Amino acid sequence: MSHDFSNKYPNKPVPVAQQDMAIDSPKRRHALKTLVQGAATVLTGVALTEQVTASAQAQAQAMGMMGGMMGGMPGQSKSASISSGLFTHPMPIPPQLKGEADSSGVRTYALNVMAGQHSELVPGLKTATWGYNGAILGPTIRVPQGKPVRFDISNGLDQSTTVHWHGAHVPGHADGGPHNLIAAGKQTSVSFSLNQPAATLWYHPHPDNRTGPQVYAGLAGLLLVDDGLDARLGMPHTYGVDDFPVVIQDRRITEKGQLDYMNSMMDIMGMKGDRFLVNGIEQPFVGVPGQWIRLRLLNGSNARIYNLCFADERPFHVVASDAGLLEQPAERTELVLAPAERAEIMVDLGDMQGKKLVLRSDSAKVIPGLNRMPMAMDGYDKGRFDLLELRVGAPTAKTGHLPKRMASIPTLKADAPIRKFTLQDMNMGKMRRMMMGGGLQSDNKSTGPGGMSMGIGGRHLFSINDQYMNPKVINERVKLGSTEIWHVANDGMMAHPFHVHGISFQVLSRDGAQPPAYERGWKDVVLVHSGQTVQLIARFDQPAGDDHPFMYHCHILEHEDNGMMGQFTVS
C-alpha cells in the first residue's frame, strides 16, 4: 500500500508496511527541521571516525533515526500487493537522436540545453526543470561504433554548463569535464569517434562545484554505442518494444512543486529524495511483451544506491555492465546499482501474459551493510520501495533470446607501477567552520530552475589522498598507451562510487577476492564499500593535456562538488 500524505502530496511513495509513520504536516516538518538543526549542532567538530562521547553517539543515532522518520521506516512483507494509487502514468520512452550524416560521412547531432516546465512530478502543479531538447532529461543518443560524429551544443541556460560523455573513450578536450565550460547563451561543437564496444553510456553536466544541482535539475540522458553485435546474437534490440531505457532517480518536491535541493545539513552527505522517478515520471508503468525483454538500467540519482529486484523474486540475467556486454550472462535475483552505474538485464516474461510485475529496490537487505555512518542513510535506505510496473501483453512477431555467450573481453596486463588512491569522508573540522560561517548558505549567485538552490559546492569537505579538487593542480600523470593497476582503498565510513574519465576498466579484485560475475566486464564506475579495497586495471589510450585533463572522483555528486575529485593527464 501507499499512503496519501495529503492533497498536496497525492500518491507519495513510502517504504511500505510503515505508512502510519508517514504523516505529513507543518508541525511534523517543523519538528524534523528542529531535530536536524539540533543534531547537526551537537555533531559539530566531532570526528565520526573516532570513539566519540556518549552524548555525541546519541546524537549520531538521532540523526539516523531522523533519517528514518523523514523517509518512513523500513519493512514490507514479500506478499504485499501493488500499492494503491501508484503506477498511474505511462513511462516515457525518450526519443532517439540518430543524427544526420553529411556528404563527408560525419554524423551531426543537435543538443539544446534548456529550461522547461514538467507537469507530472506533482499532479496539478508545474515544476520548473532543465533538460536537453525538452523540459527534463534528454533524448537517447545513438552513435555508430567507429564513425565520426559531431555535436552542436547550445546552452540556453542563464549559467555555464558542460556536457560530459560519461563512459566515452574521447580525448580530454572533448570529454566535457570542468574545463569544457559552455557559457550562458553560447554554442560549441564537439567532434570524436567512439572506437569502443557497444554499450549503454550516458551524458550529463560536469561543471566544477555545480554538477550536483544541474543533474538534479533534470540534465541527463543515455548515449548508446551501436556495433550490431546484439542483433547478430539475437538479443532483444528493438528500442521501446523489447529493449527499454530505464533511468532511475530520486527527488524531493516542495508543496509548490519546486525541486528541493540541499535544505538540510544531512544533504551534504549526498542529496536524496522521497519521490522515485523513472524516465522523469514518478513510479510509472510500461507495457511490455510476454517474452525476453531487455532493460538498460541507469542509476541517475545524485547519491542513492539501489538494490534492484523484482517483486516476485524471479531471476534475471545481467548481460552488460557499464561499458559493454559481458562474456556470458550472469544470473541474479538482485543487483546493487550505485550512482552513475549502468547494467543491462534480460528477464523472461513468457509466463506473465496478462499479469503485472514490479521492479523495486529492496534496500534494507543490502544498503545498511555498505555504510558505517548512520547520518548517511535515510528510511528508504532501510526499507523497500517500488519503482516501475511492467504490464505484460502478447509477445511480438519476432522474439529475442538470451545468448549463452556474448562479447570477448581481453585480459589486460599492467606495464606500469601500481597507483594508489585513498577515499576519505567528510572533514568534520571544516564542516564545523562552515556551519559557524552560515551553514548551508550558498556562495553561488546562480539559481536553478524555479529558483532552486544551487547548493554549497566548492567546500573542501571530502578528499582523495588527502587532496581536494583544485582546477589548477594536476594530481596524477599517466603515460599514453600504458596499462595501469589502480589500488582504490576506502578509509571512510560511507560507500563511495569511484569513476574514472576517458577509459573503461576491469575490476581485478575486491579485498583480494575475485569480483562477482556481473562485474567481470568493462566498467567505469565501481562502488567501494566502507573499509574495502578494490583493484582496477585499464589501458589509457586517449590523450589529455594540462589544459583539459581527465577527472577521477566519487560519483556521489555532492561529494564531487565539495572536493572529492582529482585530475590526471595522459601523454
BELBEL-V885854 format. One record per residue. N is the residue number from 1. PHI is phi in whole degrees, -180 to 180 (* if undefined). OMEGA is omega in whole degrees, -180 to 180 (NA if undefined). BURIAL is # if it has 9 or more other C-alpha atoms within 8 Angstrom, else .. Layout:
n;phi;omega;burial
N;PHI;OMEGA;BURIAL
N;PHI;OMEGA;BURIAL
This chain:
n;phi;omega;burial
1;*;173;#
2;-120;180;#
3;-98;175;#
4;-84;-175;#
5;-58;180;#
6;-176;176;.
7;-64;179;.
8;-79;-177;.
9;-127;-180;#
10;-66;174;#
11;58;-179;#
12;-72;-178;#
13;-76;175;#
14;-137;171;#
15;-60;-168;#
16;-70;-175;#
17;79;175;#
18;-134;-174;#
19;-65;-178;#
20;-64;178;.
21;-82;-171;.
22;-97;179;#
23;-102;-177;.
24;-96;177;.
25;-157;177;.
26;-57;-180;.
27;-63;-178;.
28;-68;178;.
29;-61;179;#
30;-64;-180;.
31;-64;179;.
32;-65;178;#
33;-62;179;#
34;-63;179;.
35;-64;177;#
36;-58;-177;#
37;-64;-180;#
38;-67;180;.
39;-65;-180;#
40;-63;-179;#
41;-63;-179;.
42;-67;-179;.
43;-75;-177;#
44;-55;176;#
45;81;-178;.
46;-93;177;#
47;-84;-175;#
48;-72;179;.
49;-82;-180;.
50;-101;173;.
51;-80;-172;.
52;-89;-179;#
53;-68;-177;.
54;-62;-179;.
55;-66;179;.
56;-68;177;#
57;-61;180;#
58;-63;179;.
59;-70;176;#
60;-61;177;#
61;-65;179;#
62;-63;178;#
63;-62;179;#
64;-64;178;#
65;-64;179;.
66;-62;177;#
67;-61;178;#
68;-63;-180;#
69;-68;-179;#
70;-68;-175;#
71;-107;-173;#
72;87;-178;#
73;-109;-174;#
74;-73;171;#
75;114;173;#
76;-174;178;#
77;-72;-178;.
78;-66;-177;.
79;-93;-177;.
80;-61;-179;.
81;-83;179;.
82;-61;-176;.
83;-63;179;.
84;-67;177;.
85;89;177;.
86;-89;177;#
87;57;-179;#
88;-98;-179;.
89;-122;178;.
90;-70;177;.
91;-72;176;#
92;-65;171;.
93;-105;-178;.
94;-56;178;#
95;-62;178;.
96;-89;175;.
97;-113;-175;#
98;-102;178;.
99;74;179;.
100;-128;-179;.
101;-86;177;#
102;-92;-175;.
103;-65;179;.
104;-88;179;.
105;93;178;.
106;-80;-179;#
107;-93;-174;#
108;-111;180;#
109;-122;176;#
110;-103;-178;.
111;-130;-178;#
112;-113;176;#
113;-86;-169;#
114;-148;174;#
115;-93;-180;#
116;-158;178;#
117;-126;178;#
118;-115;-174;#
119;-105;-174;#
120;-111;-177;#
121;-64;174;#
122;-127;-179;#
123;-53;178;.
124;89;179;.
125;-126;176;#
126;-99;-180;#
127;-112;176;#
128;-72;-177;#
129;-140;171;#
130;-121;179;#
131;-158;175;#
132;-106;180;#
133;60;180;#
134;178;-173;#
135;-72;-176;#
136;-151;-176;#
137;57;-177;#
138;-158;179;#
139;-68;172;#
140;-82;-177;#
141;-91;178;#
142;-108;-178;#
143;-123;177;#
144;-72;-179;#
145;-57;172;#
146;77;-178;.
147;-96;179;#
148;-70;-180;#
149;-133;176;#
150;-136;177;#
151;-114;173;#
152;-97;-171;#
153;-112;177;#
154;-114;179;#
155;-100;179;#
156;-91;179;#
157;-83;177;#
158;-96;177;.
159;-149;-179;.
160;-72;179;#
161;-152;170;#
162;-137;170;#
163;-123;-180;#
164;-94;-180;#
165;-93;-171;#
166;-69;-180;#
167;94;-177;#
168;-83;176;#
169;-88;-178;#
170;-134;178;#
171;-64;-178;#
172;-58;-178;#
173;-70;180;#
174;-110;-171;#
175;-71;-179;#
176;81;178;#
177;-79;-175;#
178;-60;-179;#
179;-88;-179;#
180;-107;-175;#
181;-63;171;#
182;-110;-176;#
183;-66;178;#
184;-56;177;#
185;77;-177;#
186;-104;179;#
187;-126;175;#
188;-152;176;.
189;-128;-180;.
190;-131;-180;#
191;-126;175;#
192;-170;171;#
193;-128;-179;#
194;-101;179;#
195;-96;-178;.
196;-149;-179;.
197;-59;175;#
198;-56;-173;#
199;-163;171;#
200;-97;176;#
201;-99;175;#
202;-152;180;#
203;-132;-177;#
204;-165;178;#
205;-70;178;#
206;-149;176;#
207;-74;-180;#
208;-60;178;#
209;78;-175;#
210;-130;179;#
211;-64;-178;#
212;-56;-178;#
213;-67;-179;#
214;-70;174;#
215;-67;179;#
216;-60;-180;#
217;-70;175;#
218;128;-174;#
219;-87;177;#
220;-171;176;#
221;-167;-180;#
222;-89;176;#
223;-126;-176;#
224;-102;173;#
225;-96;-177;#
226;-108;171;#
227;-131;177;#
228;83;-177;.
229;-65;-179;.
230;-61;178;#
231;-67;180;#
232;-65;179;.
233;-81;-179;.
234;81;179;#
235;-77;172;#
236;-58;-177;#
237;-149;178;#
238;-90;-172;.
239;-59;177;.
240;78;179;.
241;-114;174;.
242;-130;-178;#
243;-134;-167;#
244;-120;170;#
245;-78;-178;#
246;-136;-180;#
247;-98;-174;#
248;-102;180;#
249;-144;174;#
250;-123;-177;#
251;-145;168;#
252;-110;-178;#
253;-127;179;#
254;-77;179;.
255;-62;-180;.
256;-91;178;.
257;91;-178;#
258;-85;171;#
259;-62;-174;#
260;-109;-174;#
261;-122;172;#
262;53;173;#
263;-113;-179;.
264;-135;177;#
265;-59;179;#
266;-64;-177;#
267;-65;177;#
268;-63;179;#
269;-70;-178;#
270;138;-173;#
271;-75;180;#
272;-127;-179;#
273;-119;180;.
274;-117;172;#
275;-123;-173;#
276;-111;-175;#
277;-105;171;#
278;-125;-175;#
279;55;174;#
280;89;180;#
281;-124;-179;#
282;-73;176;#
283;41;-178;#
284;-88;171;#
285;-121;177;#
286;-145;175;#
287;-81;-179;.
288;-133;179;#
289;-80;179;#
290;-80;-176;#
291;-166;173;#
292;-66;174;#
293;-125;-177;#
294;-123;177;#
295;-115;177;#
296;-95;-173;#
297;-91;172;#
298;-127;169;#
299;-84;-179;#
300;-94;-180;#
301;-74;177;#
302;-68;-171;#
303;-145;-170;#
304;-79;174;#
305;-98;180;#
306;-114;170;#
307;-117;-169;#
308;-81;178;#
309;-161;174;#
310;-98;-173;#
311;-61;-180;#
312;-92;177;.
313;62;179;.
314;-69;178;.
315;-74;172;#
316;-138;-177;#
317;-124;172;#
318;-79;-178;#
319;-111;179;#
320;-150;172;#
321;-101;-172;#
322;-47;-165;#
323;-123;175;#
324;154;179;#
325;-66;172;#
326;-76;176;#
327;-70;177;#
328;-150;-178;#
329;-62;177;#
330;-116;-178;#
331;-75;-179;.
332;-143;166;#
333;-114;176;#
334;-153;-175;#
335;-148;176;#
336;-80;180;.
337;-129;-179;#
338;-88;178;#
339;-52;180;#
340;81;177;#
341;-74;173;#
342;-123;173;#
343;-153;172;#
344;-103;179;#
345;-123;173;#
346;-122;180;#
347;-137;-179;#
348;-90;180;#
349;-110;-179;#
350;-63;-180;#
351;-101;-171;.
352;-116;-177;#
353;-58;-179;#
354;81;-179;.
355;-115;180;.
356;-124;-180;#
357;-138;-176;#
358;-107;169;#
359;-91;-176;#
360;-140;172;#
361;-115;174;#
362;-93;-172;#
363;-67;-176;#
364;-56;-175;#
365;-71;-170;.
366;-130;-166;#
367;-60;180;#
368;-58;-180;#
369;-75;-179;.
370;-87;-174;#
371;-125;172;#
372;-121;-178;#
373;-124;-177;#
374;-56;-175;#
375;-72;177;#
376;-87;-177;#
377;-122;173;#
378;-120;-177;#
379;-64;179;#
380;-70;176;#
381;-65;-179;#
382;-110;-176;#
383;-132;180;#
384;-138;-177;#
385;-146;-175;#
386;-90;-176;#
387;-121;-170;#
388;-151;176;#
389;-106;175;#
390;-95;177;#
391;-105;-167;#
392;-92;178;#
393;-113;-179;#
394;-73;177;.
395;-69;177;#
396;-81;-179;.
397;-65;180;.
398;-121;-176;.
399;-108;176;#
400;-87;179;#
401;-143;180;.
402;-89;179;#
403;-71;175;#
404;-79;177;.
405;-134;-176;.
406;-129;-175;#
407;-84;172;.
408;-107;-175;.
409;-112;-176;.
410;-71;173;.
411;-90;-179;.
412;-92;176;.
413;-125;-177;.
414;-70;176;#
415;-129;-180;.
416;-146;179;.
417;-61;177;.
418;-67;179;.
419;-107;-173;.
420;-112;179;.
421;-134;177;#
422;-118;-178;#
423;-93;-177;#
424;-126;-178;#
425;-81;-175;#
426;-59;172;.
427;-82;-172;#
428;-70;176;#
429;-64;178;#
430;-67;179;#
431;-66;178;#
432;-60;-180;#
433;-66;178;.
434;-64;-179;#
435;-65;179;#
436;-68;-179;.
437;-94;177;.
438;132;175;.
439;66;-175;.
440;-86;179;#
441;-63;-174;.
442;-84;172;#
443;-84;-174;.
444;-85;-179;.
445;-78;179;.
446;-76;174;.
447;-126;178;#
448;-87;-179;#
449;-60;179;#
450;65;-178;#
451;85;178;.
452;-55;177;#
453;-61;175;#
454;-97;174;#
455;76;-173;#
456;-128;-178;#
457;-56;177;#
458;101;177;#
459;-84;178;.
460;-88;-175;#
461;-115;-179;#
462;-123;-173;#
463;-142;172;#
464;-128;-177;#
465;56;-180;.
466;60;178;.
467;-122;177;#
468;-106;-180;#
469;-56;174;#
470;-137;-176;.
471;-60;-180;.
472;-98;-176;.
473;-117;171;.
474;-92;-175;#
475;-82;-177;.
476;-140;176;.
477;-127;-175;#
478;-114;179;#
479;-80;179;.
480;-60;180;#
481;88;-179;.
482;-82;175;#
483;-119;-173;#
484;-123;169;#
485;-102;176;#
486;-108;-179;#
487;-100;-174;#
488;-113;-178;#
489;-112;179;#
490;-102;179;#
491;-88;-177;#
492;-89;-179;#
493;-100;177;#
494;-110;169;#
495;-77;-178;#
496;-127;173;#
497;-82;-174;#
498;-99;-177;#
499;-121;178;#
500;-124;-180;#
501;-81;168;#
502;81;-175;#
503;-141;160;#
504;-117;179;#
505;-123;172;#
506;-113;176;#
507;-84;-180;#
508;-81;-176;#
509;-162;169;#
510;-122;-176;#
511;51;177;.
512;85;-179;.
513;-97;178;.
514;-64;180;.
515;-69;177;#
516;-63;-174;.
517;-57;-176;.
518;-75;177;#
519;-105;-176;#
520;-99;175;#
521;-113;179;#
522;-79;-180;#
523;-136;172;#
524;-135;173;#
525;-133;175;#
526;-134;178;#
527;-84;179;#
528;-103;-176;#
529;-68;177;#
530;-56;179;#
531;80;-174;#
532;-99;174;#
533;-122;-180;#
534;-122;175;#
535;-111;-179;#
536;-120;175;#
537;-134;-178;#
538;-154;173;#
539;-103;-174;#
540;-105;-174;#
541;-106;-178;.
542;-107;-179;#
543;-77;175;#
544;-152;-178;#
545;-96;-178;#
546;-63;-179;.
547;-78;177;.
548;-138;-179;#
549;-73;171;#
550;-84;178;#
551;-113;161;#
552;-128;-173;#
553;-167;169;#
554;-75;-180;#
555;-96;158;#
556;-76;-164;#
557;-65;177;#
558;-71;173;#
559;-75;178;#
560;-57;-177;#
561;-70;-176;#
562;-121;167;#
563;111;-171;#
564;-87;-178;#
565;-156;176;#
566;-132;-177;#
567;-122;175;#
568;-142;176;#
569;-102;174;#
570;-132;-177;#
571;-156;NA;#
